[in-house]
Amino acid sequence: MSDWMLRGQEQSGEKPHSWWKVMCLTGVDYFSTLGYQPGIAALAAGVLSPLATLVLILVTLLGALPVYRRVAADSPNGEGSIAMLVKLLSFWKGKLFVLVLLGFAATDFVITITLSAADATAHIDENPYWPDTWHGQEVLVTLLLIAALGAVFLKGFTEAIGIAVVLVGVYLGLNVIVLGDALWQVFTHPTVVTDWTTALTTSHGSPLAMVGIALLVFPKLALGLSGFETGVAVMPHIKGDLRERVRGGKRLLTTAAVIMSVFLLTSSVATTVLIPAEEFQPGGEANGRALAYLAHRNLGTVFGSVYDIATIAILWFAGASAMAGLLNLVPRYLPKFGMAPAWARAVRPLVLVFTGTAFLITWIFDADVDAQGGAYATGVLVLITSAAVAVTLSAHRTGQRARTWGFGAITAVFVYTTIVNIVERPDGVKIAACFIAAIIVVSLLSRIFRAFELRVARIDADPVARGWLEEIGNRQIRLIANEPEARDTREYSDKLAQIIADNDMTDQRDVLFVEVTVRDASDFETDLLVRGELLHHRYRVLTLESSSVPSALAALTLWIRDTTHRRPHIYFEWTEGSPVANFARYLIFGQGEVAPVTREMIRQAEPDRRRRPHVHVG
């Protein structure tokens, strides 16, 4: 059971898929917004809904799409814009920045799961065939839908993609029928168009005023931009080499954006012209389900129920793209930074964690769609804005002036949209702040609990270092840990004299100094390259670069033991100062309480004390 649970995605036999199949996985989120986007547009813009939707389409095709095509090219392994921004920052500020962005990503993706399941429940509740006894059980139904989604991902990605392909094909096909019938009614009943245009001119006067209002209400339609970040996050599931994956990712993003743009515009026109305005209001039959309203009214209850089933199914499975995005992002960052347990690299435990989190969010918000909408929009817009900033900086670094200005203008649009959304719905930022705080606290606690883990992925040595070890491998190997300072003759002679005096050492022939340079202590796992240097014609020094001095020394002694088949001795001096302060220095800067931490790492890595390297402290 534990082997099955901890098996990683690659180990469980998952295979990559054609780009259009992966598009369906992200499309269940993107395309499912048709279930509520026309109603949102009608409530926000009224008779101007088609014009406001056109603004959304222009921002999608001329803004979000070019941004994420660039992200796909610069980050083909699914890290998204986060990876592009992380390159600009190092040390702890870079890690904290990642945690903040992951907090917004978690807000976007987790709320996608809970909001979509809650919206599916709302569609279930509105269907005339739904039993009266189940009315008022929205939380229970939503939890069952989330549990079913989690069960699919416990099975595997192949099953999830297969379900997504079927759902997207059926849902888009039914929408073609519903919108085709609705547009036919619009064309064959010109009076409805006349009534609409009359309402336009009566309410807003000049065309310039109409455009101005459409631009002002555009931020309220921002949910129609969802799906781009998940579109990049699922790129690792596209088959082919790196170039083919990038090409497939761009096709995925472009095709999804064009399809959605067509459906958004036609649905906005059809619903605005054919549905009375009062039906969009809370309590109205078209509130949150405008296309379902048209399906029932124009094509009958049976077809309407079939459409409801398809809408419910795709809304339920809309969380699949978010789950896939989380399962791709979290293992790439948190375990690597030491800010999640090692089991977080495996898919199935994470599925249980995210499903449990979705349960909690559903219970807190009582499966209320409107209550979660602000957090969803905030997460979506912050991620899109960060992506726009990332590609702007990328274009600037590569000297592409025209693209820098173009992406800069797109960034300004998304910054404006994000600010307006936050001002109008500040609850979204509050929820995102809770996610960010939770991730930071859990990550820091994990880093502390994993403080004594061996943090070296691979060790290699240059010919000089290997030669020395081969030479003394049949005798006694003695290592002296030295914190390099001036690196002059006096430093090494004094250090050797101190170690000899403290440990009553008589044989100095096989002594090797070991010096570790800490480059970025915020990194958790590192590869070690051991280099040999002969200083002042007599002192043999092994030099290493690592994120942690104790981890490098512990890993080196174990590697020498396995390479030479002899247990080496390593000698330390006690660190001066407060042990608490020195341990804090170790956690933050990778140095400090070196001797006891090195010994503890060796103890945890090698349970058999008869095989452990010898640690001496004087």
Secondary structure in CASP SS format (residue, H / E / C, confidence):
PFRMAT SS
TARGET T0000
AUTHOR 0000-0000-0000
METHOD secondary structure of the structure
MODEL  1
M C 1.00
S H 1.00
D H 1.00
W H 1.00
M H 1.00
L H 1.00
R C 1.00
G C 1.00
Q C 1.00
E C 1.00
Q C 1.00
S C 1.00
G C 1.00
E C 1.00
K C 1.00
P C 1.00
H E 1.00
S C 1.00
W H 1.00
W H 1.00
K H 1.00
V H 1.00
M H 1.00
C H 1.00
L H 1.00
T H 1.00
G H 1.00
V H 1.00
D H 1.00
Y H 1.00
F H 1.00
S H 1.00
T H 1.00
L H 1.00
G H 1.00
Y C 1.00
Q H 1.00
P H 1.00
G H 1.00
I H 1.00
A H 1.00
A H 1.00
L H 1.00
A H 1.00
A H 1.00
G H 1.00
V H 1.00
L H 1.00
S H 1.00
P H 1.00
L H 1.00
A H 1.00
T H 1.00
L H 1.00
V H 1.00
L H 1.00
I H 1.00
L H 1.00
V H 1.00
T H 1.00
L H 1.00
L H 1.00
G H 1.00
A H 1.00
L H 1.00
P H 1.00
V H 1.00
Y H 1.00
R H 1.00
R H 1.00
V H 1.00
A H 1.00
A H 1.00
D H 1.00
S C 1.00
P C 1.00
N C 1.00
G C 1.00
E C 1.00
G C 1.00
S H 1.00
I H 1.00
A H 1.00
M H 1.00
L H 1.00
V H 1.00
K C 1.00
L C 1.00
L C 1.00
S C 1.00
F H 1.00
W H 1.00
K H 1.00
G H 1.00
K H 1.00
L H 1.00
F H 1.00
V H 1.00
L H 1.00
V H 1.00
L H 1.00
L H 1.00
G H 1.00
F H 1.00
A H 1.00
A H 1.00
T H 1.00
D H 1.00
F H 1.00
V H 1.00
I H 1.00
T H 1.00
I H 1.00
T H 1.00
L H 1.00
S H 1.00
A H 1.00
A H 1.00
D H 1.00
A H 1.00
T H 1.00
A H 1.00
H H 1.00
I H 1.00
D H 1.00
E H 1.00
N C 1.00
P C 1.00
Y C 1.00
W C 1.00
P C 1.00
D H 1.00
T H 1.00
W H 1.00
H C 1.00
G C 1.00
Q C 1.00
E H 1.00
V H 1.00
L H 1.00
V H 1.00
T H 1.00
L H 1.00
L H 1.00
L H 1.00
I H 1.00
A H 1.00
A H 1.00
L H 1.00
G H 1.00
A H 1.00
V H 1.00
F H 1.00
L H 1.00
K H 1.00
G C 1.00
F H 1.00
T H 1.00
E H 1.00
A H 1.00
I H 1.00
G H 1.00
I H 1.00
A H 1.00
V H 1.00
V H 1.00
L H 1.00
V H 1.00
G H 1.00
V H 1.00
Y H 1.00
L H 1.00
G H 1.00
L H 1.00
N H 1.00
V H 1.00
I H 1.00
V H 1.00
L H 1.00
G H 1.00
D H 1.00
A H 1.00
L H 1.00
W H 1.00
Q H 1.00
V H 1.00
F H 1.00
T H 1.00
H C 1.00
P H 1.00
T H 1.00
V H 1.00
V H 1.00
T H 1.00
D H 1.00
W H 1.00
T H 1.00
T H 1.00
A H 1.00
L H 1.00
T H 1.00
T H 1.00
S H 1.00
H H 1.00
G C 1.00
S C 1.00
P H 1.00
L H 1.00
A H 1.00
M H 1.00
V H 1.00
G H 1.00
I H 1.00
A H 1.00
L H 1.00
L H 1.00
V H 1.00
F H 1.00
P H 1.00
K H 1.00
L H 1.00
A H 1.00
L H 1.00
G H 1.00
L H 1.00
S C 1.00
G C 1.00
F H 1.00
E H 1.00
T H 1.00
G H 1.00
V H 1.00
A H 1.00
V C 1.00
M H 1.00
P H 1.00
H H 1.00
I E 1.00
K C 1.00
G C 1.00
D C 1.00
L H 1.00
R H 1.00
E H 1.00
R H 1.00
V H 1.00
R H 1.00
G H 1.00
G H 1.00
K H 1.00
R H 1.00
L H 1.00
L H 1.00
T H 1.00
T H 1.00
A H 1.00
A H 1.00
V H 1.00
I H 1.00
M H 1.00
S H 1.00
V H 1.00
F H 1.00
L H 1.00
L H 1.00
T H 1.00
S H 1.00
S H 1.00
V H 1.00
A H 1.00
T H 1.00
T H 1.00
V H 1.00
L H 1.00
I C 1.00
P C 1.00
A H 1.00
E H 1.00
E H 1.00
F H 1.00
Q C 1.00
P C 1.00
G C 1.00
G C 1.00
E C 1.00
A C 1.00
N C 1.00
G C 1.00
R C 1.00
A H 1.00
L H 1.00
A H 1.00
Y H 1.00
L H 1.00
A H 1.00
H H 1.00
R H 1.00
N H 1.00
L H 1.00
G H 1.00
T H 1.00
V H 1.00
F H 1.00
G H 1.00
S H 1.00
V H 1.00
Y H 1.00
D H 1.00
I H 1.00
A H 1.00
T H 1.00
I H 1.00
A H 1.00
I H 1.00
L H 1.00
W H 1.00
F H 1.00
A C 1.00
G H 1.00
A H 1.00
S H 1.00
A H 1.00
M H 1.00
A H 1.00
G H 1.00
L H 1.00
L H 1.00
N H 1.00
L H 1.00
V H 1.00
P H 1.00
R H 1.00
Y H 1.00
L C 1.00
P C 1.00
K C 1.00
F C 1.00
G C 1.00
M C 1.00
A C 1.00
P C 1.00
A H 1.00
W H 1.00
A H 1.00
R H 1.00
A C 1.00
V H 1.00
R H 1.00
P H 1.00
L H 1.00
V H 1.00
L H 1.00
V H 1.00
F H 1.00
T H 1.00
G H 1.00
T H 1.00
A H 1.00
F H 1.00
L H 1.00
I H 1.00
T H 1.00
W H 1.00
I H 1.00
F C 1.00
D C 1.00
A C 1.00
D C 1.00
V H 1.00
D H 1.00
A H 1.00
Q H 1.00
G H 1.00
G H 1.00
A H 1.00
Y H 1.00
A H 1.00
T H 1.00
G H 1.00
V H 1.00
L H 1.00
V H 1.00
L H 1.00
I H 1.00
T H 1.00
S H 1.00
A H 1.00
A H 1.00
V H 1.00
A H 1.00
V H 1.00
T H 1.00
L H 1.00
S H 1.00
A H 1.00
H H 1.00
R H 1.00
T C 1.00
G C 1.00
Q C 1.00
R H 1.00
A H 1.00
R H 1.00
T H 1.00
W H 1.00
G H 1.00
F H 1.00
G H 1.00
A H 1.00
I H 1.00
T H 1.00
A H 1.00
V H 1.00
F H 1.00
V H 1.00
Y H 1.00
T H 1.00
T H 1.00
I H 1.00
V H 1.00
N H 1.00
I H 1.00
V H 1.00
E H 1.00
R C 1.00
P C 1.00
D H 1.00
G H 1.00
V H 1.00
K H 1.00
I H 1.00
A H 1.00
A H 1.00
C H 1.00
F H 1.00
I H 1.00
A H 1.00
A H 1.00
I H 1.00
I H 1.00
V H 1.00
V H 1.00
S H 1.00
L H 1.00
L H 1.00
S H 1.00
R H 1.00
I H 1.00
F H 1.00
R C 1.00
A C 1.00
F C 1.00
E C 1.00
L C 1.00
R C 1.00
V E 1.00
A E 1.00
R E 1.00
I E 1.00
D E 1.00
A E 1.00
D C 1.00
P H 1.00
V H 1.00
A H 1.00
R H 1.00
G H 1.00
W H 1.00
L H 1.00
E H 1.00
E H 1.00
I H 1.00
G C 1.00
N C 1.00
R C 1.00
Q C 1.00
I C 1.00
R E 1.00
L E 1.00
I E 1.00
A E 1.00
N C 1.00
E C 1.00
P C 1.00
E C 1.00
A C 1.00
R C 1.00
D C 1.00
T H 1.00
R H 1.00
E H 1.00
Y H 1.00
S H 1.00
D H 1.00
K H 1.00
L H 1.00
A H 1.00
Q H 1.00
I H 1.00
I H 1.00
A H 1.00
D H 1.00
N H 1.00
D C 1.00
M C 1.00
T C 1.00
D C 1.00
Q C 1.00
R C 1.00
D C 1.00
V E 1.00
L E 1.00
F E 1.00
V E 1.00
E E 1.00
V E 1.00
T E 1.00
V E 1.00
R C 1.00
D C 1.00
A C 1.00
S C 1.00
D C 1.00
F C 1.00
E C 1.00
T E 1.00
D E 1.00
L E 1.00
L E 1.00
V E 1.00
R E 1.00
G E 1.00
E E 1.00
L E 1.00
L E 1.00
H C 1.00
H C 1.00
R C 1.00
Y E 1.00
R E 1.00
V E 1.00
L E 1.00
T E 1.00
L E 1.00
E E 1.00
S E 1.00
S C 1.00
S C 1.00
V H 1.00
P H 1.00
S H 1.00
A H 1.00
L H 1.00
A H 1.00
A H 1.00
L H 1.00
T H 1.00
L H 1.00
W H 1.00
I H 1.00
R H 1.00
D H 1.00
T H 1.00
T H 1.00
H C 1.00
R C 1.00
R C 1.00
P C 1.00
H E 1.00
I E 1.00
Y E 1.00
F E 1.00
E C 1.00
W C 1.00
T C 1.00
E C 1.00
G C 1.00
S C 1.00
P H 1.00
V H 1.00
A H 1.00
N H 1.00
F H 1.00
A H 1.00
R H 1.00
Y H 1.00
L H 1.00
I H 1.00
F H 1.00
G C 1.00
Q C 1.00
G C 1.00
E C 1.00
V H 1.00
A H 1.00
P H 1.00
V H 1.00
T H 1.00
R H 1.00
E H 1.00
M H 1.00
I H 1.00
R H 1.00
Q H 1.00
A H 1.00
E C 1.00
P C 1.00
D C 1.00
R H 1.00
R H 1.00
R H 1.00
R C 1.00
P C 1.00
H E 1.00
V E 1.00
H E 1.00
V E 1.00
G C 1.00
END
